[in-house]
Amino acid sequence: MTLLEAKGISMHFGGVKAIDYVDLTVDEGQIMGIIGPNGSGKTTFFNVLTGLYKPTSGRFLFGGTDITNWPPHRIAQAGIGRTFQNIRVFKNTSVLENVLVGEHTKLQATFLGALFRSPAQKKDEEIARKKAMELLDFVKLSDKFNEFSANLAYGEQRRLEIARALASQPKLLLLDEPTAGMNPSEADQVIQLFHKIHELGITIILIEHNMQVMMGTAERIIAFDAGVKIAEGTPKEIQYNERVIQAYLGEEE
């Protein structure tokens, strides 16, 4: 069953066509990869999908509902979570508190309940804390729940960001270069995490420059170049696609 449809999505900044009439479909439970050279529109596509930018034209359908032009918080509530190309953890708060931030879209507390610390509010907080600890255990960070996020190693901060994204209980998880800057050991840990997330039934769209990671993780891959979708297919099909080789992998000497 189709989870996400992009129909003619364009994002123009003045005369610059960051994305130009992109169509794509992502099925439930799929791991879809997006590749392309720097500046090809990959992250811009994520930013438009999550409501940070309003598209110049086109529509997004999520679970059959038109979510085009929805604000970011409403898109998150609908079930789309994400990480960012540059790590965005709250470094001066604890690891646990970072994950709790991700749960705010699902909390049922009212203003008065929070103000007067009602029993319902306390129960809500206890449930949220329990879920946050379960997510930290899932990403293998539960032993560091009380540490400042700034003290985590680079790869651990990446895993924390993924845990925070999972805290919103997404149906679709957008991962923007999650292994960037990692050493091989850290990258392997994150790849294993991808598969664990997939086993939960969560659909994934992955932007990744590490072609070994992409080819070993994605079920289908879309290639962008200069804001245009130039190819779509299985990892093997993309690997031998001439337009992709020229635009992204580089022409053979």
C-alpha positions in Angstrom: 0.0 0.0 0.0 1.2 3.5 -0.9 2.2 5.6 2.2 3.7 8.7 0.5 3.2 10.3 -2.9 5.0 13.3 -4.2 3.2 14.8 -7.2 5.1 17.4 -9.3 6.9 18.9 -6.3 9.0 22.0 -7.2 10.9 24.3 -4.9 12.3 27.4 -6.6 14.3 30.1 -4.8 14.1 33.0 -7.3 15.7 31.7 -10.5 17.2 28.7 -8.7 15.3 25.4 -9.2 16.3 23.5 -6.1 13.7 20.9 -6.9 11.9 20.8 -10.2 8.8 18.7 -10.7 9.7 15.6 -8.7 7.3 12.6 -8.6 7.9 9.7 -6.3 5.9 7.0 -4.5 7.0 5.2 -1.3 5.2 2.1 -0.1 4.5 1.2 3.5 7.4 -0.7 5.1 9.8 0.2 2.3 13.4 1.5 2.7 13.7 4.1 0.0 17.1 5.7 -0.7 17.8 9.1 -2.3 21.2 9.8 -3.7 22.8 12.7 -5.7 25.7 15.1 -5.7 25.8 18.0 -3.3 23.2 20.6 -4.2 21.1 18.2 -6.1 18.0 18.9 -4.0 17.9 15.9 -1.6 17.7 17.8 1.7 15.5 20.5 0.2 13.1 17.7 -0.7 13.0 16.7 3.0 12.6 20.3 4.1 9.6 20.7 1.8 8.1 17.4 2.9 8.3 18.3 6.6 6.9 21.8 6.1 10.0 23.9 6.6 9.5 25.2 3.1 6.3 25.7 1.2 6.6 24.2 -2.3 6.4 26.4 -5.3 4.1 23.8 -6.9 3.0 20.2 -6.4 1.4 18.1 -3.7 2.3 15.6 -1.0 -0.2 12.9 -0.1 0.5 11.0 3.1 -1.7 8.0 3.7 -4.0 9.5 1.1 -4.3 12.8 2.9 -3.0 16.0 1.2 -0.5 17.4 3.7 0.9 20.1 1.3 1.5 23.4 3.2 0.8 21.9 6.6 3.0 23.4 9.4 5.9 21.2 10.7 4.2 20.3 14.0 1.1 19.1 12.3 3.2 17.0 9.8 5.0 15.5 12.8 1.7 14.7 14.5 0.5 13.0 11.3 3.4 10.5 11.5 6.5 11.9 9.7 9.7 12.1 11.8 13.2 13.1 10.7 16.8 13.7 11.5 19.0 16.4 10.1 22.2 16.5 8.0 23.9 18.5 10.8 23.3 17.0 14.3 20.6 18.9 16.2 20.7 17.5 19.7 20.1 19.8 22.7 23.7 19.6 24.1 23.1 21.3 27.4 20.3 18.9 28.5 20.4 15.3 29.4 20.2 12.4 26.9 16.8 11.4 28.4 15.4 15.0 28.2 16.4 15.1 24.5 14.2 12.0 23.8 11.3 13.4 25.9 11.3 16.5 23.7 10.5 14.2 20.8 7.4 12.9 22.6 5.7 16.2 23.0 3.5 15.7 20.0 1.9 12.6 21.6 1.4 13.9 25.1 -2.2 14.5 26.4 -1.5 17.0 29.1 -3.5 20.2 29.3 -2.1 23.6 30.4 -4.0 23.5 33.7 -2.9 19.9 34.3 0.8 20.9 33.8 0.3 24.0 36.0 -1.2 22.3 38.9 0.6 18.9 38.5 -2.6 16.9 38.4 -2.6 13.1 38.8 -3.3 12.7 35.0 -0.3 15.0 34.3 2.0 12.9 36.6 0.9 9.7 35.0 1.5 11.2 31.5 5.0 12.1 32.5 5.7 8.6 33.9 4.5 7.0 30.7 6.6 9.4 28.6 9.7 8.7 30.7 9.3 4.9 30.4 8.9 5.1 26.7 12.0 7.4 26.4 14.1 4.9 28.4 12.8 2.1 26.1 14.0 4.1 23.1 17.4 4.8 24.6 17.7 1.0 25.3 16.7 0.5 21.6 19.6 2.7 20.4 22.0 1.4 23.1 22.2 4.6 25.1 20.2 3.7 28.2 23.3 3.7 30.3 24.0 7.3 29.5 20.4 8.6 30.1 21.6 11.2 32.7 24.6 12.5 30.9 24.7 15.8 29.0 24.2 15.2 25.3 27.3 17.3 24.6 29.4 14.6 26.3 28.4 11.9 23.9 30.6 10.7 21.1 29.7 11.8 17.6 28.1 8.4 16.7 26.2 8.3 19.9 24.7 11.8 19.2 23.5 10.5 15.8 21.8 7.6 17.6 20.3 9.9 20.1 18.8 12.0 17.3 17.3 8.9 15.8 15.8 8.0 19.2 14.3 11.5 19.5 12.8 11.1 16.0 11.3 7.7 17.0 9.8 9.2 20.1 7.1 10.9 18.0 6.0 7.4 16.9 6.5 8.0 13.1 5.0 6.0 10.4 7.7 7.4 8.1 11.2 8.2 9.2 13.4 10.6 7.2 17.1 10.1 7.8 19.4 12.8 6.3 23.0 11.4 5.9 22.9 9.6 9.3 26.4 8.0 8.8 28.1 11.2 7.7 31.4 11.7 9.5 31.3 8.3 11.2 34.1 5.8 11.3 33.4 2.3 9.9 32.5 0.9 13.4 30.1 3.7 14.2 28.5 3.4 10.7 28.0 -0.4 11.2 26.1 0.3 14.4 23.8 2.7 12.7 23.2 0.4 9.8 22.1 -2.3 12.3 19.8 0.2 13.8 18.2 0.9 10.4 17.3 -2.8 10.1 15.9 -2.8 13.7 13.7 0.2 12.9 12.5 -1.4 9.7 11.6 -4.6 11.6 9.2 -2.4 13.7 7.3 -1.7 10.4 8.4 1.9 10.1 8.9 3.1 6.5 12.3 4.8 5.9 13.6 7.4 3.4 17.3 7.6 3.6 19.7 10.2 2.1 23.2 8.9 2.2 26.5 9.7 0.4 28.1 6.4 1.6 27.3 4.2 -1.4 28.2 1.0 0.4 25.6 1.9 3.1 23.0 2.8 0.6 23.5 -0.3 -1.6 23.3 -2.6 1.4 20.3 -0.9 3.0 17.8 0.5 0.5 15.3 -1.6 -1.4 14.8 1.1 -4.0 16.9 4.2 -4.8 16.0 7.5 -6.5 18.8 9.6 -7.9 18.6 13.4 -8.1 20.7 15.8 -10.2 20.3 19.5 -10.2 16.9 19.2 -8.6 15.5 16.7 -11.1 14.9 13.0 -10.5 17.1 11.3 -13.1 16.6 7.6 -12.2 14.8 5.2 -10.0 15.3 1.5 -9.5 16.8 -1.3 -7.4 20.3 -0.8 -6.0 21.8 -2.9 -8.8 19.9 -1.0 -11.5 21.1 2.4 -10.1 24.6 1.2 -9.8 24.8 0.5 -13.5 22.6 3.5 -14.7 24.7 5.6 -17.0 23.0 8.9 -16.0 23.7 8.2 -12.3 27.3 7.2 -13.1 27.8 10.5 -14.9 26.0 12.7 -12.4 26.9 11.2 -9.1 29.5 8.4 -9.2 31.7 10.0 -11.8 32.5 8.9 -15.3 35.0 6.1 -15.8 38.3 7.2 -17.2 
